[in-house]
């Protein structure tokens, strides 16, 4: 993505869409570290640049809170999470809160009642659970502040399934998916299942990249990224737990993907193929059928779908 006022964007660019779908926010990973705001034309989907706001570090993940008044971000290399106010015109303001974390903060999904931070250092915990006060726009530790477990994890992405009361977590270096029971009132997590997403023939290099759910929470879809044509995973929840359905060939070194609001389509980009492929999702089985491949710019790695209001 080209950001006005910046000659060259370094590294990947995490993005987020405001709850009212009026703004898209894009964070640069290299200097200058900013969150660029773009207004979304509801009729055409075209973007118009609003402004660049300062970020306190290189952010691997950004998200708005439910009100759209605050931008929450997790910094993998700088070991912190931050909160930036968002002005009514969409401009990201300087950070109002900066919280040091254990290495390496990778995600902070901010639209559940208790935001969860995924720390990336291998340890016997998920990372941290933090409470967000929407009135003041501040984070505070939950009690207890982490989800303990028996296995070491290298978490990279997590999603909350409201319908099943579950949190799904991807372990990057195992290519496994962890399932936690999630109490929305207390923010407590209880590990229920660990399932491998690897095919029968184990690849030489394992690098699990992303995880998304269909809107009904029926099919968590997990994607790996490495230096070959890779495969995505579909899982079918059974009372919130998962069962492996199969694998689907996708882009070369897939990094990011997204599912549309109907749950019928999936878009995946490949960092080495410089293209994006669309798939139809079978509503009964969760299996993917390839539709069309589209050329992209160099190193595409993040997908956000803007639905009409």
Buried (B, 14 or more C-beta within 10 A) or exposed (E): BEBEEBEEBEBBBBBBBBEEBBBBBBBBBEEBBBBBBBBBEEEEEEBEEBBBBEBBBBBBBBBBBEBBBBBBBBBBBBBBBBBBBBEEEBBBBEBEBBBEBBBBBBBBBBBBBBBBBBBBBBBEBBBBBBBBEEEEBBBEEBEBBBBEBEEEBBBBBBBBBBEBBBBBBBBBBBBBBBBBBBEEEBBBBEBBBBBEBBBEEEBEEBBBBBBBBBEEBBBBBBBBBBEEBBBBBBBBBEEBBBEBBBBBEBBBBBBBBBBBEEBBBBBBBBBBBBBBBBBEBBEEEBBBEEEEBEEBEEBBBBBBEBEEE
